[in-house]
Amino acid sequence: MEVLYKSTRSGEKPVRASEAILKGLADDGGLFVPDHIPVMDKSLRELSQMTYQETAYEVMKLFFTDFSEEELKSCIEKAYDSKFDTEAVVPLAEAGGAYYLELFHGPTIAFKDMALSILPHLMITSARKNNVKNEIVILTATSGDTGKAALAGFAGVEGTRIMVFYPKGGVSPIQEKQMVTQTGANTCVVGIHGNFDDAQTGVKRIFSDRELAEELAEQGFQFSSANSINIGRLIPQICYYVYACARLLAEGRVEEGETVNAAVPTGNFGNILAAYYAKRMGLPIGKLICASNENKVLYDFFRTGTYDRNREFILTSSPSMDILVSSNLERLIYHIAGDDFGKNRELMEALTSRGSYEITEEMSAALKDFYGNFADEAETAEEIRRLYESCGYVVDTHTAVASAVYRKYAVQTGDKGKTIIASTASPFKFTRSVMKAIDGKCQDTDDFALVDRLSVLANVEVPRAVEEIRSAPVIHRGECDARDMKDAVRKFLLEGRI
């Protein structure tokens, strides 16, 4: 059965998957959602015999129904190849009584590689299917990981350009070095004077600027997004939850029909939303554990039913979660409102106008599968140290937040069920915070010297992605105020400079 995509904010005519991927954002500012969630047509036992690539096809074919088998398999084959440093693509590591789903074995050592390795191929195929002649301009705001993963995915891809905005001073040194050393004539990286929410708001504003769109269309450009608001990012993320559950069954770690919880470090809400979609497809996922850092807007939402961004923005050691406006939460709001675009639009307008909204009791009841909590900076560091000292397993700061929240959940609820923890980044991406948590002796040490020390401590080779940037020259030095982002876009596209 064909799956079409609707906007969360209007009843306008649904579009095919390829059209939704190309557009990124709906014309009315809403996000594209499937008109129904398909059910898996393979049993978990059947899936347990499949490779990651084969599993990905079985999931994506149900959502991207206007792609042929040949087209989709070609995209998957190009995405999940030798750029990943393990044949399994996403291995599961058992540590401290939980299963850590290592989503960081791709070219930029973060979970964003799982979707951004395939998005360029989905997008180019979509452009071909829809007879698009314009150059596609990928415009992205990043809190740290999306930017580099998108740059790596789109660099050198014919018919595209990519421009990434990140909060200057709001990402880790390794994250920044990965972005500003990116090669490729079609790439541009700009640090903005502000936080991630400022960058994300600026990008959304550019997307909704019809006058700018018309001006650039005359020059042969059209915008699309590589952020998790793009349905071409979200659907591939479902695949690794399906694969993880299938592997647990294959290895005899769970019984047939046994449910598994999923604990996810959460900022923009895309990763945990993918787990929610997987559950709705029939995957035996129990509780969806939403883990926040000190920017605990999501914890407060699950606790009170009120989403309120009117609070202090806190810079933490888990910067990819330093977010007060979780864009993908809009998709969940739409679903728990009974797929009512009018109700969702009303709430999103309230968020824009006063910075908050409150859901109904009926909507709150539809969140029963979720559990929310947070870990502060001290708890995050303690969890890194605890895992290292108890079982020699080293995690990054984001994964530590999820691990700490999972332990709170287990204590509060008594739920002893098996749990997958989404391990979203390599500890080598946040070496200073990780090493400080483990031994506290890194204040005056060079970041790359810390990388070498961590390699010895963790007994893990330094990832290729880190080795490559040790001596790489800085290529992108652009900076601007958040209010000047539109001018920066215009200069890059029309003048080739910032």
Residue pairs with C-beta under 8 A, 6 or more apart in sequence:
1 36
1 38
1 65
2 16
2 65
2 66
3 17
3 34
3 35
3 36
3 38
3 62
3 63
3 64
3 65
4 14
4 15
4 16
4 34
4 35
5 14
5 15
5 16
5 17
5 19
5 20
5 32
5 33
5 34
5 35
5 231
6 12
6 14
6 32
6 33
6 34
6 35
6 341
7 26
7 27
7 28
7 30
7 31
7 32
7 33
7 341
8 26
8 30
8 31
8 32
8 33
8 330
8 331
8 333
8 334
8 341
8 344
8 345
8 348
9 26
9 28
9 29
9 30
9 341
9 344
9 345
9 348
10 26
10 28
10 30
10 341
10 345
11 341
12 26
12 27
12 28
14 35
15 23
15 32
16 65
16 66
17 63
17 64
17 65
17 66
17 67
17 126
17 231
18 64
18 66
18 67
18 125
18 126
18 129
18 130
19 126
19 130
20 32
20 231
20 232
21 119
21 122
21 123
21 126
21 224
21 230
21 231
21 232
22 123
22 126
22 127
22 130
22 132
22 136
22 224
23 32
23 224
24 207
24 223
24 224
24 225
24 226
24 227
24 229
24 230
25 31
25 32
25 204
25 207
25 208
25 225
25 229
25 230
26 32
29 204
29 207
29 208
30 330
30 341
30 344
30 345
30 348
31 229
31 231
31 327
31 328
31 330
31 331
31 334
32 231
33 231
33 331
33 334
33 335
33 339
34 63
34 231
37 277
37 280
37 281
38 62
38 63
38 281
39 281
39 282
40 47
40 58
40 59
40 62
40 242
40 281
40 282
40 283
41 58
41 62
42 58
44 245
44 246
44 249
44 256
44 283
44 284
45 249
45 256
47 55
47 58
47 242
47 243
47 246
48 246
48 247
48 249
48 250
49 250
50 58
50 246
52 80
52 88
52 89
52 90
52 239
52 240
52 243
53 76
53 77
53 80
53 89
55 239
55 242
55 243
55 246
56 76
56 80
56 236
56 239
56 243
57 72
57 73
57 76
58 242
59 235
59 238
59 239
59 242
59 281
60 67
60 72
60 76
60 235
60 236
60 239
61 67
61 69
61 72
62 281
63 231
63 235
63 238
64 72
64 122
64 235
66 129
67 75
67 122
67 125
67 129
71 125
71 129
74 121
74 125
75 118
75 121
75 122
75 125
76 118
78 118
78 121
79 117
79 118
79 121
79 236
80 89
80 117
80 118
83 106
83 107
83 113
83 117
84 105
84 106
84 107
84 113
85 105
85 463
85 464
86 105
89 105
89 243
90 101
90 102
90 103
90 105
90 114
90 240
90 243
90 244
91 102
91 105
92 99
92 100
92 101
92 102
92 244
92 247
92 248
92 420
93 99
93 100
93 102
93 393
93 423
94 100
94 253
95 387
95 391
95 393
96 386
96 387
96 390
96 391
96 393
96 403
98 263
98 403
98 406
98 419
98 420
98 421
99 244
99 248
99 253
99 418
99 419
99 420
99 421
100 393
100 395
100 399
100 403
100 420
100 421
100 423
101 240
101 244
101 420
101 421
101 422
101 423
102 423
103 110
103 111
103 113
103 114
103 240
103 422
103 423
103 424
104 110
104 111
104 113
104 396
104 423
104 424
104 425
104 426
104 429
105 113
106 113
106 114
106 117
106 149
107 113
107 117
107 149
107 152
107 464
107 465
108 145
108 148
108 149
108 152
108 178
108 465
109 425
109 426
109 428
109 429
109 463
109 465
109 466
110 144
110 145
110 148
110 149
110 320
110 424
110 425
110 426
110 429
111 145
111 271
111 422
111 423
111 424
111 425
112 145
112 146
112 148
112 149
112 150
113 149
113 152
114 236
114 237
114 239
114 240
115 228
115 232
115 233
115 234
115 236
115 237
116 146
116 149
116 150
116 152
116 153
116 226
116 233
117 149
117 153
118 232
118 236
119 150
119 153
119 226
119 230
119 232
119 233
119 236
120 153
120 154
120 157
120 160
122 232
123 136
123 160
123 224
123 232
124 157
124 159
124 160
126 132
126 232
127 136
127 159
132 222
133 220
134 217
134 220
134 221
134 222
135 159
135 160
135 161
135 220
135 221
135 222
136 159
136 160
136 161
136 221
136 222
136 223
136 224
137 160
137 161
137 162
137 163
137 216
137 221
137 222
137 223
137 224
137 489
137 493
138 150
138 154
138 160
138 161
138 162
138 163
138 224
138 225
138 226
139 163
139 203
139 206
139 207
139 223
139 224
139 225
139 489
140 146
140 147
140 150
140 162
140 163
140 164
140 165
140 203
140 225
140 226
140 227
141 164
141 165
141 166
141 196
141 199
141 200
141 202
141 203
141 227
142 148
142 150
142 164
142 165
142 166
142 171
142 179
142 196
142 199
143 166
143 167
143 170
143 171
143 196
143 267
143 268
143 319
143 320
143 321
143 322
143 323
144 166
144 170
144 171
144 172
144 175
144 319
144 320
145 175
145 320
145 424
145 425
145 429
146 226
146 227
146 228
147 164
147 165
147 166
147 175
147 179
147 189
148 175
148 178
148 179
148 182
150 162
150 164
150 226
151 162
151 164
151 179
151 182
151 184
151 187
151 189
152 182
153 226
154 160
154 161
154 162
154 184
154 186
154 187
154 226
155 162
155 182
155 183
155 184
155 186
155 187
156 184
156 185
156 186
157 186
160 186
161 186
161 187
161 188
161 221
161 492
161 493
162 186
162 187
162 188
162 226
163 187
163 188
163 189
163 190
163 488
163 489
163 492
164 179
164 187
164 188
164 189
164 190
165 190
165 191
165 192
165 199
165 202
165 203
165 485
165 488
166 175
166 176
166 179
166 189
166 190
166 191
166 192
166 196
166 199
167 191
167 192
167 194
167 195
167 196
167 198
167 199
168 191
168 192
168 193
168 479
169 191
170 195
170 196
170 315
170 319
170 322
171 179
171 319
172 319
172 429
172 430
172 432
172 433
173 432
173 447
174 428
174 429
174 430
174 431
174 447
174 466
174 469
175 319
175 429
176 191
177 469
177 472
177 474
178 465
178 469
179 189
179 476
180 189
180 474
180 475
180 476
180 477
181 469
181 472
181 473
181 474
181 475
181 476
182 189
182 475
182 476
183 475
187 476
188 476
188 478
188 492
188 498
189 476
189 478
190 476
190 478
190 479
190 480
190 485
190 488
190 498
191 478
191 479
191 480
192 198
192 199
192 202
192 479
192 480
192 481
192 482
192 485
193 479
193 480
193 481
193 482
194 481
194 482
195 313
195 315
195 322
196 319
196 322
196 323
197 309
197 313
197 323
197 324
197 325
198 482
199 482
199 485
200 227
200 323
200 325
200 327
201 325
201 482
202 482
202 483
202 485
202 486
203 225
203 227
203 485
205 485
205 486
206 212
206 223
206 485
206 486
206 489
207 223
207 225
209 486
212 486
212 489
212 490
213 222
213 223
216 222
216 223
216 490
216 493
219 493
219 494
221 493
224 230
226 233
227 233
227 268
227 327
228 234
228 237
228 268
228 269
228 270
228 271
228 327
228 328
229 270
229 327
229 328
233 270
234 270
234 273
234 274
234 277
234 328
234 331
235 274
235 277
237 270
237 271
237 274
238 274
238 275
238 277
238 278
238 281
241 262
241 274
241 275
241 278
241 283
241 285
241 420
242 278
242 281
242 283
244 260
244 420
245 254
245 260
245 283
245 284
245 285
245 420
248 254
248 260
248 418
248 420
249 256
253 418
254 260
254 418
257 284
258 284
258 417
258 418
259 284
259 285
259 286
259 417
260 284
260 285
260 286
260 417
260 418
260 419
260 420
261 285
261 286
261 287
261 288
261 289
261 406
261 409
261 415
261 417
261 418
261 419
261 420
262 272
262 275
262 285
262 287
262 288
262 289
262 419
262 420
262 422
263 289
263 291
263 402
263 403
263 405
263 406
263 409
263 419
263 420
263 421
263 422
264 271
264 272
264 275
264 288
264 289
264 290
264 291
264 402
264 421
264 422
265 271
265 291
265 293
265 318
265 320
265 321
265 398
265 399
265 401
265 402
265 422
265 424
266 272
266 290
266 291
266 292
266 298
266 321
266 326
267 320
267 321
267 322
267 323
267 326
268 323
268 326
268 327
268 328
269 298
269 326
269 327
269 328
269 329
269 331
269 332
270 327
270 328
271 422
271 424
272 288
272 290
273 328
273 329
273 331
273 332
275 285
275 288
275 422
276 288
276 332
276 369
278 285
279 285
279 288
279 369
286 415
286 417
287 369
287 370
287 371
287 409
287 413
287 415
287 417
288 369
288 370
288 371
289 370
289 371
289 372
289 373
289 402
289 405
289 406
289 409
289 419
290 298
290 299
290 302
290 370
290 371
290 372
290 373
290 405
291 373
291 374
291 375
291 401
291 402
291 404
291 405
291 406
292 298
292 299
292 321
292 372
292 373
292 374
292 375
292 401
292 405
293 314
293 316
293 318
293 321
293 322
293 374
293 375
293 376
293 377
293 380
293 401
294 314
294 316
294 374
294 376
294 377
295 313
295 314
295 316
295 321
295 322
295 323
295 324
296 374
297 307
297 308
297 309
297 311
297 323
297 324
297 326
298 326
298 329
298 372
299 372
299 373
299 374
300 306
300 307
300 308
301 307
301 308
301 329
301 372
302 367
302 370
302 371
302 372
303 372
305 358
305 359
305 361
305 363
305 364
306 356
306 357
306 358
306 359
307 329
307 351
307 356
307 357
307 358
307 359
308 355
308 356
309 324
309 325
309 351
309 355
309 356
310 354
310 355
310 356
311 324
313 322
313 324
314 322
315 322
316 322
316 377
316 380
316 397
317 377
317 380
317 381
317 397
317 430
317 433
318 380
318 396
318 397
318 398
318 400
318 401
318 430
320 398
320 424
320 425
321 398
321 401
325 351
330 344
330 348
333 344
333 347
333 348
333 359
333 363
334 340
334 341
334 344
335 366
336 359
336 363
336 366
336 367
337 343
337 344
337 347
337 359
337 363
347 357
347 359
348 357
350 356
350 357
351 357
371 409
371 413
373 405
373 408
373 409
374 401
374 405
375 383
375 400
375 401
375 404
375 405
375 408
379 404
380 397
380 400
380 401
380 404
380 437
381 400
381 433
381 436
381 437
382 404
382 437
383 395
383 400
383 401
383 403
383 404
383 407
384 394
384 395
384 397
384 400
384 433
384 434
384 437
384 438
385 437
385 438
387 393
387 394
387 395
387 400
387 403
388 394
388 438
388 457
388 458
392 458
392 459
394 427
394 434
394 438
394 454
394 457
394 458
394 460
395 403
395 423
395 427
395 434
396 423
396 424
396 425
396 426
396 427
396 429
396 430
396 433
396 434
397 430
397 433
397 434
398 424
398 425
398 430
399 421
399 422
399 423
399 424
399 425
400 437
402 421
402 422
402 423
402 424
403 421
406 419
406 421
409 415
410 416
410 419
426 463
427 434
427 454
427 458
428 451
428 454
428 455
428 462
428 463
428 466
429 466
431 442
431 447
431 450
431 451
431 454
432 442
432 447
432 450
434 454
435 441
435 442
435 445
435 450
435 453
435 454
435 457
436 442
436 443
438 457
439 457
442 450
442 453
445 453
448 466
448 470
451 462
451 466
452 462
455 461
455 462
478 488
478 498
480 487
480 488
480 498
488 498
491 497
491 498
492 498
